[in-house]
């Protein structure tokens, strides 16, 4: 067994498994005694070492693959869409016709648990592939050391153009600004909201349209579930007079505050822990990039945050839950005026008085 293979380094199948018999039946030698493999395991026994599990999948299979990888990765999964490079490689657009990559990470130190997780994940993916509904690639496994991880993940975040004017620039990348560009400098860290996910892009695109109608000023803006602060930053750069961002996650609060400062919006923006109701005066625009179930639950509170002629931009709605969200909004006194969609995701723009800005 060669330790150059990260799966081999932890064993290819769980103890007693039958995955080709190679992992635990290598001439009757146990994985920790296979001719020195335990001492030549690419450092997988060291603290701070992880296994990266990745699968290329059709965009409509991403949710199912994420669920499978999430079973063994307590920290959740990430989804990286395919990109088409533009602006001489300094920018990118999402290409929904190509597979996305789903990634998850699990500790490599416990070799028995790791190889069991890999084996179980391969079996589950095989069952999903057997349906043949959408293209799903094979499971790829590689060793990642925390010492390298701090920089390696940055390769997956290009400069991204959203809508007509908005540009999301990771702080470690350069961008040749066009005259009308509104450039957001972002360091996502561990907080949600990079612009890579369709729900964030839909919210940004809707915000840009609303901002064009409301020019020259957006008034007061509330960002519910602010995450990295990306929507709050966009609102500020598009002309909001004052922004409040709330999030129950303290990591998100810290990340958002740092990103707000990077974009010169600290004087106009307050980020704090919490959710709705905020106890703040009414807002002209409320941004809520959440999930459908939360939007349904929070619909009355989101509506109550709006000024009489205010606008709610809600995203994170999977298409099969759109009807539920619309019904909840209508029950809360909101009228849906616009709908944006990308793949299986939907964003809704609603107001309390049924008229556009």
C-alpha positions, 0 to 999 in steps of 0.5 A, a space after each residue: 500500500 503506498 502512502 502517497 495515496 491519502 486514502 491508503 494512508 488511513 486505510 481504504 475501508 473500515 475494519 472488517 469491510 469488504 471494499 475490494 479486500 485491499 484495505 484490511 486484508 493485505 496479506 493478513 496485515 492490519 492497517 497499522 502494521 502494513 510494512 511501516 504504513 503507520 510511520 509513513 502516512 503523510 503525517 495523517 496521525 499529526 494534530 492539525 491534519 485533515 482529509 478533504 473529501 470532494 465530489 464534482 456534481 451537477 448543480 442539481 445534484 449538489 444538495 444531495 451530495 452535500 447531505 452525504 458528505 455532511 454525514 461524516 463532516 461535522 463542520 458542514 460542506 462547501 460548494 464551489 461553482 465552476 467559473 468562466 474566467 474574464 478580464 484577463 483572468 482577474 474576474 470570473 462568472 459562474 458557469 451553471 452548465 458545468 459541475 460544481 465541487 462539493 467539499 468537506 473535511 474530517 480529522 485524519 488523526 483517528 485513522 479508523 474513523 477516517 477510513 470508515 467515513 470514507 468507505 461509508 461515503 463512497 457507498 452512499 455516493 455509489 447508491 446516488 450514482 446508480 440512479 443516474 438522474 444527474 452526473 456525479 463524479 467519484 469521491 476524491 480524498 487528499 490530505 490537508 495540513 492546517 499549516 498550509 490550509 490558511 492560504 490554500 483555501 484562498 485559491 477557490 475565491 476569484 474576483 466575481 462580478 454580480 449584476 451590472 456594477 457589483 464586483 466582489 474582490 477577495 482582499 488578496 486579489 487584484 482587480 482592474 476597476 471599470 468606471 461604474 464598478 462598485 467594488 466590495 473588498 471581502 475576507 470571508 473567513 469562516 462566515 457565510 457569504 462570499 458571493 459564490 452561492 446563488 442565494 447571495 448573488 440573487 440578493 445582490 442582483 436584486 439590491 442593485 436593481 432596487 438601488 438604481 430605482 431609489 437613487 441617489 440614496 437607499 435610506 436605512 437598511 437592515 441585513 438579517 443574518 449578515 454573515 460576512 457582511 457582504 450584503 450590508 457592504 453592498 448596501 453601503 456602497 450603493 448609497 445607504 444612509 445607515 446600515 444595521 446588520 444582525 447575526 446570532 453567530 459571534 464569528 459572523 459578527 466579528 467577520 462582518 465588522 472587519 469587512 465593514 471596516 475594510 470598505 470604509 463603512 464603519 461610521 454608517 454601519 452597526 453590526 451586532 449579535 441578534 436577529 429580528 425583531 431588532 427594536 430599531 426604527 423602521 427600515 427602508 430596505 430589509 435584506 434577508 438571505 436565509 433559508 425558506 423555513 426561517 423566512 416563513 417563521 420570521 415573515 411577520 417580524 421582517 414585515 414589521 421592520 419595514 417602513 410603510 413604503 419599505 422593500 424586503 429582499 429575501 433569498 435562500 429559497 429553494 424553488 420547491 419552497 417558494 409557494 410556502 414563502 409567498 404565502 407567509 409573506 402575504 399573510 404578513 401583509 407583504 406583496 411580492 412584486 419581483 422574482 429572480 431565479 438562478 438554477 433551483 434558487 429563488 429570491 423575492 422582492 416584496 413591499 408592504 404597500 404593493 408599490 415599487 420604490 
